[in-house]
Amino acid sequence: MGCDRNCGVIAGAVIGALMAVFGGILMPVGDMLIEKTVKKEAVLEEGTIAFQNWVKTGAEVYRQIWIFDVQNPEEVAVNSSKIKVKQRGPYTYRVRYLAKENITHDSETHTVSFLQPNGAIFEPSLSVGTENDTFTVLNLAVAYHNTADGVYKVFSGKDDISKVAIIDTYKGKKHLSYWPSYCDMINGTDAASFPPFIEKTRVLQFFSSDVCRSFYAVFGAEINLKGIPVYRFILPSLDFASPLQNPDNHCFCTEKIISKNCTLYGVLDIGKCKDGKPVYISLPHFLHASPEIAEPVEGLSPNEEEHSTYLDVEPITGFTLQFAKRLQINILAKPGKNIGALKGLKQNYMVPVLWLNETGTISDEKAEMFRNQVTGKIYLLGLVEMILISVGAMMFTAFMISYCACRLKSIK
């Protein structure tokens, strides 16, 4: 009996040890399997999950526009008074609902070229008015929207998964030809997806053709989006900082008087890519901008929650599952002897014209598919690993204690 009992206890301890060891072995093996699968499915080629979602986004993307309606144009023109504006909106359009066009693959350079149609459908139910509403604003002709954006050429990731979706050329160029040095480079992706296996310490770079420049985003928080853990990356204030705060922005300071020797922050001159027109971009309501810029304007109320830009990225695949791109278009108005409306001005005005909020969130259907095919399997694998290790360790400990107790009892 004693032998049978001891043998049973030892067998239980061995089984527990084997379970724990198997769970430990499963961790690196499971990680290797996950990495292999993700690298396969993240490549931009026919048949992969990434390609399917890249060709046509699985999210409803909307562009909301708020117009700054000037309430006192005569006072400003005659007396150079403060500009009183009233925000009106949103006027909402559904965009990016068209699939990418003219997709061609280059197996030698491992790149994919495409055009992105710029369709827009007005959504009355999500808007405060109609497209026939009238406003008093500066000339809106500076905001250009072509029928298609591109041609883009991006890396497919076939030979190097760390380069997937990164832009190689835009309209056949690696540089925009607007600004000197690296400010002119087309860096990063188009923000729809990033290379997989994102770390919190990573800086994400993406290119926005609307404003002819690249931005970068840094980790802000870890959140749960429809049952999927994602990393929220945010646009830091340094993206719009003065060259004194962020030397990388020195190219966007093109003059010394209005910018006060490039010490003002929060707005960037993009006039060179808008046919020389005095167009400046900022965050909505001059969020994070120098107080002097907003001082001549009444009716603004910057808010971090409503006016910041963010990207919610699933860290394992690098897919962007939710985003909000928020930018404001401003026009510089300064005294002009030959223009009647500007003769009475005694100061320069950074006049807010409109701000836009382009948002997209993965649909419930796509989120369920993503959970089933990606995060659900990863979670299940991790759960099995932890159960094996925990149960095995408890069994080993319990049976070893029992064995030691039996040995002590037999000695007595």
Long-range contacts (C-beta under 8 A, 24 or more apart in sequence): 2-406, 2-410, 5-406, 6-403, 6-406, 6-407, 9-399, 9-402, 9-403, 9-406, 10-399, 10-403, 12-395, 12-398, 12-399, 12-402, 13-395, 13-396, 13-399, 13-400, 13-403, 15-392, 15-395, 16-391, 16-392, 16-393, 16-394, 16-395, 16-396, 16-397, 16-398, 16-399, 17-392, 17-396, 18-392, 19-388, 19-389, 19-391, 19-392, 19-395, 20-388, 20-389, 20-392, 20-393, 20-396, 21-392, 22-388, 22-392, 23-384, 23-385, 23-386, 23-387, 23-388, 23-389, 23-390, 23-392, 24-389, 26-381, 26-384, 26-385, 26-388, 27-385, 30-381, 30-382, 30-385, 34-316, 34-378, 34-381, 35-197, 38-196, 38-197, 38-316, 38-317, 39-157, 39-161, 39-196, 41-317, 42-157, 42-161, 42-164, 42-193, 42-195, 42-196, 42-317, 42-318, 43-156, 43-157, 43-158, 43-161, 43-164, 44-112, 44-154, 44-155, 44-156, 44-157, 44-164, 44-165, 45-105, 45-156, 45-158, 49-317, 49-373, 49-374, 50-164, 50-193, 50-317, 50-319, 53-193, 53-319, 53-366, 54-100, 54-165, 54-192, 54-193, 55-99, 55-100, 55-103, 56-98, 56-99, 56-100, 57-96, 57-192, 57-360, 58-362, 58-363, 58-365, 58-366, 59-321, 59-322, 59-360, 59-361, 59-362, 59-363, 59-366, 60-94, 60-97, 60-360, 60-361, 60-363, 61-94, 61-95, 61-96, 61-97, 61-358, 61-359, 61-360, 62-92, 62-93, 62-94, 62-95, 62-123, 62-126, 62-358, 62-359, 62-360, 63-92, 63-93, 63-94, 63-95, 63-120, 63-356, 63-357, 63-358, 64-89, 64-90, 64-91, 64-92, 64-93, 64-126, 64-356, 64-357, 64-358, 64-359, 65-89, 65-90, 65-91, 65-92, 65-93, 65-354, 65-355, 65-356, 66-90, 66-91, 66-284, 66-354, 66-355, 66-356, 66-357, 67-91, 67-135, 67-137, 67-353, 67-354, 68-137, 68-299, 68-351, 68-352, 68-353, 68-354, 68-355, 69-135, 69-136, 69-137, 70-135, 70-136, 70-137, 70-351, 71-136, 71-299, 73-136, 76-345, 76-349, 77-341, 77-342, 77-344, 77-345, 78-344, 79-344, 80-344, 80-345, 80-346, 80-347, 82-296, 82-297, 82-298, 83-296, 83-297, 83-298, 83-349, 83-351, 84-298, 84-299, 85-297, 85-298, 85-299, 85-300, 85-352, 86-299, 87-299, 88-128, 88-129, 88-133, 88-135, 89-127, 89-128, 90-126, 90-127, 90-128, 90-357, 91-122, 91-127, 91-128, 91-129, 91-131, 91-133, 92-122, 92-123, 92-126, 92-127, 93-120, 93-121, 93-122, 93-123, 94-120, 94-121, 94-123, 95-119, 95-120, 95-121, 95-358, 96-360, 97-121, 101-148, 102-151, 105-156, 107-158, 109-168, 110-155, 110-156, 110-157, 110-158, 110-159, 110-160, 111-153, 111-154, 111-155, 111-156, 111-168, 112-153, 112-154, 112-155, 112-156, 113-151, 113-152, 113-153, 114-150, 114-151, 114-152, 114-154, 115-148, 115-149, 115-150, 115-151, 115-152, 116-148, 116-149, 116-150, 116-152, 116-190, 117-147, 117-148, 117-149, 118-145, 118-146, 118-147, 118-148, 118-149, 120-145, 137-353, 137-354, 138-331, 138-333, 138-351, 138-353, 139-331, 140-353, 140-354, 142-274, 142-277, 142-279, 142-329, 142-331, 143-329, 143-353, 143-354, 144-274, 149-209, 152-190, 154-189, 154-190, 157-195, 161-195, 161-196, 162-195, 163-195, 164-193, 164-195, 164-196, 164-318, 165-189, 165-190, 165-192, 165-193, 165-194, 165-195, 165-318, 166-195, 167-207, 170-207, 170-209, 176-212, 176-213, 176-273, 178-212, 178-272, 178-273, 179-251, 179-252, 179-272, 180-251, 181-251, 182-248, 182-251, 183-213, 183-248, 183-249, 183-250, 183-251, 183-252, 184-251, 185-214, 186-214, 187-214, 187-216, 188-214, 188-215, 188-216, 191-311, 191-320, 191-323, 191-325, 192-320, 193-317, 193-318, 193-319, 193-320, 194-313, 194-318, 194-320, 195-318, 196-316, 196-317, 196-318, 197-315, 197-316, 197-318, 198-231, 198-313, 198-315, 198-316, 198-318, 199-315, 200-231, 204-233, 204-311, 204-313, 206-311, 208-325, 208-327, 210-327, 211-270, 211-273, 211-281, 211-327, 212-270, 212-272, 212-273, 213-252, 213-268, 213-270, 215-239, 215-309, 217-309, 217-310, 217-311, 220-310, 223-312, 225-312, 225-321, 225-322, 225-361, 225-362, 225-367, 226-362, 226-364, 226-367, 226-371, 227-367, 227-371, 227-375, 228-314, 228-321, 228-362, 228-367, 228-370, 228-371, 228-375, 229-314, 229-315, 229-375, 230-312, 230-313, 230-314, 230-315, 230-321, 230-322, 231-312, 231-313, 231-314, 231-315, 232-310, 232-311, 232-312, 232-313, 233-310, 233-311, 233-312, 233-313, 234-308, 234-309, 234-310, 234-311, 235-283, 235-308, 235-309, 235-310, 237-288, 240-265, 240-266, 240-267, 240-268, 240-282, 240-283, 240-288, 240-289, 241-265, 241-266, 242-290, 258-332, 258-334, 258-348, 260-292, 263-290, 264-289, 264-290, 264-292, 264-293, 265-289, 265-290, 266-290, 266-293, 267-293, 267-330, 267-350, 277-331, 278-331, 278-332, 278-333, 279-329, 279-330, 279-331, 280-329, 280-330, 280-331, 280-332, 280-350, 281-327, 281-328, 281-329, 281-330, 282-327, 282-328, 282-330, 283-307, 283-308, 283-309, 283-326, 283-327, 283-328, 284-326, 284-327, 284-328, 284-355, 284-357, 285-328, 285-352, 285-355, 286-328, 286-350, 286-352, 293-350, 294-350, 296-347, 296-349, 296-350, 297-349, 297-350, 297-351, 297-352, 300-352, 307-355, 314-370, 314-374, 314-375, 316-374, 316-375, 316-378, 317-374, 319-370, 321-361, 321-362, 321-367, 321-370, 322-359, 322-360, 322-361, 322-362, 323-358, 323-359, 323-360, 324-357, 324-358, 324-359, 325-356, 325-357, 325-358, 325-359, 326-355, 326-356, 326-357, 326-358, 327-355, 327-356, 328-352, 328-354, 328-355, 328-356, 329-353, 329-354, 329-355, 329-356
